[in-house]
Amino acid sequence: MEGIEYLYELCEALPRCGPGDNEFTRCAFFAIANPPKYPFILDIGCGPGVQTLELAKISNGKIIALDNHQASLDKLMEQARNEGLEEKIIPKNLSMLDMNFEENTFDIIWSEGALYFMGFQNGLKRCHQLLKNKGYLAVTELVYTADNPPDTVVQFFEDEYPDIKNIEGKIKVIQQEGFNLISNFTLPESAWLNNYYLPIEKELPRLNKKYQGNETALGVFESFRNEINFYREHSKSYGYEFFVMQK
């Protein structure tokens, strides 16, 4: 991707690299009625690991934090050291497309706002292979939340994420791939704004000034501005759904 270094620079200045909140990480984890006492967890596309740290606090587990951007892993482990959680987290710099773990390895797999890089259905297939029998998978996935989203929104996602479906459509895919759905809930607008879009808006003036005259960088930042404006206008039509399921 052209200009990915500018995307990374922006993300490194944010508390999270996508919509979410620790409250909803906890809600999803505690939807698991009887998790293993000391689960082995894989966090796919962990980014700076806000949810990784929360899982380390509430799960009593050991977590492999997987991401292909070393600066994010460094930020995660610095915070883990500050919070006394370093021994619970194993950072691994690897693309989710290249995961080479043994099958039937993990008790729980987690992925907030990242599994779509593999394609939702392909991601489910791979996670099913890596989970132990009766293991758990928790993911956030982009969905239509309106019964009849406006044509403008449909056309937007035909270009940006053609894999988007309504919630029922995603549940069918989950079931097709050998999972039983345990719980699902829609992230509220606050999960998009407070920890993601508002911090982006705070950083954009600084970055636009820093890269004045750099058309590639300014194009990356403008795309975020457009995305934020589009969400504000159409937030009733789409969002993230948290799905918790069992193999």
One Martini backbone bead per residue (centre of mass of N, CA, C, O) as a GRO file, in nm:
protein
  247
    1MET     BB    1   0.093   0.038   0.025
    2GLU     BB    2   0.068   0.357  -0.031
    3GLY     BB    3   0.165   0.522   0.262
    4ILE     BB    4   0.192   0.334   0.520
    5GLU     BB    5   0.379   0.506   0.702
    6TYR     BB    6   0.151   0.716   0.768
    7LEU     BB    7  -0.044   0.527   0.897
    8TYR     BB    8   0.144   0.439   1.126
    9GLU     BB    9   0.196   0.718   1.248
   10LEU     BB   10  -0.092   0.764   1.330
   11CYS     BB   11  -0.144   0.503   1.499
   12GLU     BB   12   0.091   0.563   1.712
   13ALA     BB   13  -0.093   0.818   1.832
   14LEU     BB   14  -0.300   0.610   1.932
   15PRO     BB   15  -0.481   0.416   2.152
   16ARG     BB   16  -0.613   0.300   1.886
   17CYS     BB   17  -0.667   0.111   1.562
   18GLY     BB   18  -0.976   0.101   1.653
   19PRO     BB   19  -1.265   0.015   1.739
   20GLY     BB   20  -1.331   0.041   2.099
   21ASP     BB   21  -1.338  -0.123   2.436
   22ASN     BB   22  -1.288  -0.261   2.739
   23GLU     BB   23  -1.584  -0.317   2.801
   24PHE     BB   24  -1.619  -0.511   2.544
   25THR     BB   25  -1.403  -0.711   2.604
   26ARG     BB   26  -1.534  -0.807   2.867
   27CYS     BB   27  -1.808  -0.892   2.759
   28ALA     BB   28  -1.697  -1.111   2.571
   29PHE     BB   29  -1.542  -1.283   2.775
   30PHE     BB   30  -1.798  -1.321   2.980
   31ALA     BB   31  -1.962  -1.497   2.768
   32ILE     BB   32  -1.782  -1.710   2.876
   33ALA     BB   33  -1.873  -1.938   3.102
   34ASN     BB   34  -1.609  -2.171   3.079
   35PRO     BB   35  -1.318  -2.097   3.103
   36PRO     BB   36  -1.020  -2.157   3.126
   37LYS     BB   37  -0.807  -2.101   3.382
   38TYR     BB   38  -0.539  -2.118   3.165
   39PRO     BB   39  -0.533  -1.974   2.887
   40PHE     BB   40  -0.459  -2.002   2.545
   41ILE     BB   41  -0.386  -1.706   2.354
   42LEU     BB   42  -0.487  -1.543   2.045
   43ASP     BB   43  -0.391  -1.222   1.907
   44ILE     BB   44  -0.513  -1.090   1.613
   45GLY     BB   45  -0.408  -0.796   1.537
   46CYS     BB   46  -0.322  -0.617   1.806
   47GLY     BB   47  -0.138  -0.396   1.794
   48PRO     BB   48  -0.104  -0.205   2.086
   49GLY     BB   49  -0.287  -0.385   2.297
   50VAL     BB   50  -0.535  -0.309   2.473
   51GLN     BB   51  -0.684  -0.591   2.474
   52THR     BB   52  -0.447  -0.759   2.571
   53LEU     BB   53  -0.421  -0.637   2.853
   54GLU     BB   54  -0.707  -0.704   2.943
   55LEU     BB   55  -0.681  -1.011   2.911
   56ALA     BB   56  -0.446  -1.041   3.113
   57LYS     BB   57  -0.624  -0.948   3.361
   58ILE     BB   58  -0.897  -1.158   3.318
   59SER     BB   59  -0.779  -1.468   3.229
   60ASN     BB   60  -0.503  -1.613   3.328
   61GLY     BB   61  -0.330  -1.598   3.071
   62LYS     BB   62  -0.162  -1.677   2.772
   63ILE     BB   63  -0.030  -1.444   2.516
   64ILE     BB   64  -0.037  -1.410   2.173
   65ALA     BB   65   0.093  -1.125   2.003
   66LEU     BB   66  -0.018  -1.045   1.676
   67ASP     BB   67   0.203  -0.868   1.447
   68ASN     BB   68   0.352  -0.665   1.160
   69HIS     BB   69   0.424  -0.424   1.377
   70GLN     BB   70   0.675  -0.345   1.583
   71ALA     BB   71   0.584  -0.080   1.721
   72SER     BB   72   0.330  -0.203   1.850
   73LEU     BB   73   0.473  -0.419   2.019
   74ASP     BB   74   0.649  -0.224   2.179
   75LYS     BB   75   0.416  -0.069   2.309
   76LEU     BB   76   0.289  -0.308   2.451
   77MET     BB   77   0.544  -0.399   2.623
   78GLU     BB   78   0.579  -0.140   2.777
   79GLN     BB   79   0.302  -0.152   2.916
   80ALA     BB   80   0.335  -0.432   3.040
   81ARG     BB   81   0.567  -0.352   3.225
   82ASN     BB   82   0.415  -0.121   3.376
   83GLU     BB   83   0.177  -0.352   3.465
   84GLY     BB   84   0.296  -0.648   3.515
   85LEU     BB   85   0.245  -0.832   3.215
   86GLU     BB   86   0.490  -0.958   3.056
   87GLU     BB   87   0.459  -1.276   3.123
   88LYS     BB   88   0.168  -1.299   2.956
   89ILE     BB   89   0.329  -1.189   2.691
   90ILE     BB   90   0.379  -1.278   2.338
   91PRO     BB   91   0.551  -1.147   2.093
   92LYS     BB   92   0.458  -1.149   1.726
   93ASN     BB   93   0.613  -1.104   1.413
   94LEU     BB   94   0.326  -1.154   1.208
   95SER     BB   95   0.132  -1.253   0.971
   96MET     BB   96  -0.182  -1.385   0.944
   97LEU     BB   97  -0.109  -1.525   0.661
   98ASP     BB   98   0.157  -1.685   0.827
   99MET     BB   99   0.050  -1.886   1.015
  100ASN     BB  100   0.242  -2.164   1.206
  101PHE     BB  101   0.063  -2.313   1.383
  102GLU     BB  102  -0.067  -2.554   1.541
  103GLU     BB  103  -0.312  -2.745   1.558
  104ASN     BB  104  -0.494  -2.734   1.839
  105THR     BB  105  -0.373  -2.488   2.047
  106PHE     BB  106  -0.616  -2.300   2.131
  107ASP     BB  107  -0.860  -2.176   2.349
  108ILE     BB  108  -0.826  -1.870   2.240
  109ILE     BB  109  -0.949  -1.634   1.998
  110TRP     BB  110  -0.854  -1.299   1.900
  111SER     BB  111  -1.028  -1.018   1.707
  112GLU     BB  112  -1.002  -0.668   1.669
  113GLY     BB  113  -1.042  -0.536   1.359
  114ALA     BB  114  -0.869  -0.779   1.164
  115LEU     BB  115  -0.985  -1.041   1.013
  116TYR     BB  116  -1.057  -0.907   0.732
  117PHE     BB  117  -0.775  -0.947   0.596
  118MET     BB  118  -0.861  -1.259   0.531
  119GLY     BB  119  -1.137  -1.280   0.550
  120PHE     BB  120  -1.387  -1.390   0.727
  121GLN     BB  121  -1.410  -1.688   0.636
  122ASN     BB  122  -1.107  -1.755   0.631
  123GLY     BB  123  -1.060  -1.683   0.928
  124LEU     BB  124  -1.244  -1.899   1.045
  125LYS     BB  125  -1.100  -2.143   0.931
  126ARG     BB  126  -0.825  -2.093   1.068
  127CYS     BB  127  -0.926  -2.085   1.361
  128HIS     BB  128  -1.047  -2.368   1.367
  129GLN     BB  129  -0.770  -2.509   1.339
  130LEU     BB  130  -0.626  -2.367   1.601
  131LEU     BB  131  -0.837  -2.479   1.775
  132LYS     BB  132  -0.960  -2.633   2.012
  133ASN     BB  133  -1.176  -2.826   2.130
  134LYS     BB  134  -1.414  -2.597   2.232
  135GLY     BB  135  -1.316  -2.344   2.144
  136TYR     BB  136  -1.265  -1.984   2.124
  137LEU     BB  137  -1.421  -1.700   1.946
  138ALA     BB  138  -1.334  -1.342   1.909
  139VAL     BB  139  -1.502  -1.086   1.708
  140THR     BB  140  -1.483  -0.809   1.496
  141GLU     BB  141  -1.738  -0.694   1.255
  142LEU     BB  142  -1.853  -0.571   0.971
  143VAL     BB  143  -2.189  -0.425   0.951
  144TYR     BB  144  -2.513  -0.415   0.895
  145THR     BB  145  -2.773  -0.237   1.095
  146ALA     BB  146  -2.959  -0.197   0.860
  147ASP     BB  147  -3.206  -0.316   0.664
  148ASN     BB  148  -3.185  -0.040   0.461
  149PRO     BB  149  -2.937   0.077   0.325
  150PRO     BB  150  -2.815   0.313   0.163
  151ASP     BB  151  -2.682   0.345  -0.144
  152THR     BB  152  -2.428   0.496  -0.053
  153VAL     BB  153  -2.330   0.270   0.137
  154VAL     BB  154  -2.324   0.033  -0.058
  155GLN     BB  155  -2.125   0.161  -0.258
  156PHE     BB  156  -1.891   0.203  -0.064
  157PHE     BB  157  -1.859  -0.113   0.012
  158GLU     BB  158  -1.801  -0.222  -0.270
  159ASP     BB  159  -1.509  -0.095  -0.243
  160GLU     BB  160  -1.409  -0.136   0.067
  161TYR     BB  161  -1.627  -0.398   0.166
  162PRO     BB  162  -1.780  -0.660   0.009
  163ASP     BB  163  -1.815  -0.855   0.278
  164ILE     BB  164  -2.049  -0.723   0.372
  165LYS     BB  165  -2.313  -0.773   0.617
  166ASN     BB  166  -2.544  -0.873   0.794
  167ILE     BB  167  -2.581  -1.028   1.085
  168GLU     BB  168  -2.717  -1.285   0.974
  169GLY     BB  169  -2.502  -1.342   0.757
  170LYS     BB  170  -2.267  -1.389   0.958
  171ILE     BB  171  -2.394  -1.622   1.116
  172LYS     BB  172  -2.402  -1.820   0.882
  173VAL     BB  173  -2.096  -1.835   0.846
  174ILE     BB  174  -2.028  -1.935   1.125
  175GLN     BB  175  -2.188  -2.202   1.099
  176GLN     BB  176  -2.045  -2.310   0.839
  177GLU     BB  177  -1.753  -2.310   1.013
  178GLY     BB  178  -1.815  -2.467   1.300
  179PHE     BB  179  -1.998  -2.272   1.483
  180ASN     BB  180  -2.118  -2.151   1.793
  181LEU     BB  181  -2.320  -1.912   1.903
  182ILE     BB  182  -2.317  -1.714   2.203
  183SER     BB  183  -2.257  -1.401   2.118
  184ASN     BB  184  -2.398  -1.064   2.039
  185PHE     BB  185  -2.284  -0.719   1.967
  186THR     BB  186  -2.308  -0.372   1.931
  187LEU     BB  187  -2.120  -0.114   1.881
  188PRO     BB  188  -2.105   0.191   1.973
  189GLU     BB  189  -2.025   0.507   1.885
  190SER     BB  190  -1.815   0.547   2.114
  191ALA     BB  191  -1.612   0.328   1.998
  192TRP     BB  192  -1.539   0.514   1.751
  193LEU     BB  193  -1.483   0.800   1.879
  194ASN     BB  194  -1.318   0.812   2.154
  195ASN     BB  195  -1.070   0.589   2.054
  196TYR     BB  196  -1.046   0.704   1.736
  197TYR     BB  197  -1.164   0.954   1.576
  198LEU     BB  198  -1.092   1.185   1.773
  199PRO     BB  199  -0.784   1.131   1.780
  200ILE     BB  200  -0.746   1.176   1.481
  201GLU     BB  201  -0.843   1.471   1.470
  202LYS     BB  202  -0.613   1.569   1.658
  203GLU     BB  203  -0.367   1.478   1.456
  204LEU     BB  204  -0.408   1.597   1.164
  205PRO     BB  205  -0.292   1.887   1.179
  206ARG     BB  206  -0.002   1.803   1.242
  207LEU     BB  207   0.045   1.620   0.989
  208ASN     BB  208  -0.027   1.823   0.768
  209LYS     BB  209   0.203   2.015   0.844
  210LYS     BB  210   0.446   1.819   0.827
  211TYR     BB  211   0.333   1.723   0.510
  212GLN     BB  212   0.358   1.962   0.343
  213GLY     BB  213   0.349   1.864  -0.007
  214ASN     BB  214   0.267   1.561   0.054
  215GLU     BB  215   0.052   1.383  -0.127
  216THR     BB  216   0.050   1.105   0.002
  217ALA     BB  217   0.004   1.182   0.296
  218LEU     BB  218  -0.247   1.365   0.253
  219GLY     BB  219  -0.419   1.136   0.134
  220VAL     BB  220  -0.432   0.962   0.386
  221PHE     BB  221  -0.560   1.179   0.574
  222GLU     BB  222  -0.811   1.237   0.398
  223SER     BB  223  -0.935   0.952   0.418
  224PHE     BB  224  -0.998   0.979   0.718
  225ARG     BB  225  -1.179   1.223   0.705
  226ASN     BB  226  -1.390   1.089   0.521
  227GLU     BB  227  -1.458   0.851   0.706
  228ILE     BB  228  -1.565   1.017   0.943
  229ASN     BB  229  -1.788   1.167   0.792
  230PHE     BB  230  -1.937   0.913   0.699
  231TYR     BB  231  -2.003   0.803   0.978
  232ARG     BB  232  -2.165   1.043   1.087
  233GLU     BB  233  -2.388   1.011   0.861
  234HIS     BB  234  -2.401   0.653   0.879
  235SER     BB  235  -2.412   0.507   1.173
  236LYS     BB  236  -2.703   0.358   1.141
  237SER     BB  237  -2.597   0.138   0.906
  238TYR     BB  238  -2.314   0.080   1.058
  239GLY     BB  239  -2.075  -0.162   1.213
  240TYR     BB  240  -1.976  -0.335   1.497
  241GLU     BB  241  -1.958  -0.682   1.566
  242PHE     BB  242  -1.970  -0.895   1.839
  243PHE     BB  243  -1.834  -1.225   1.827
  244VAL     BB  244  -1.918  -1.526   2.009
  245MET     BB  245  -1.758  -1.852   1.989
  246GLN     BB  246  -1.776  -2.218   1.926
  247LYS     BB  247  -1.623  -2.519   1.818
   0.00000   0.00000   0.00000
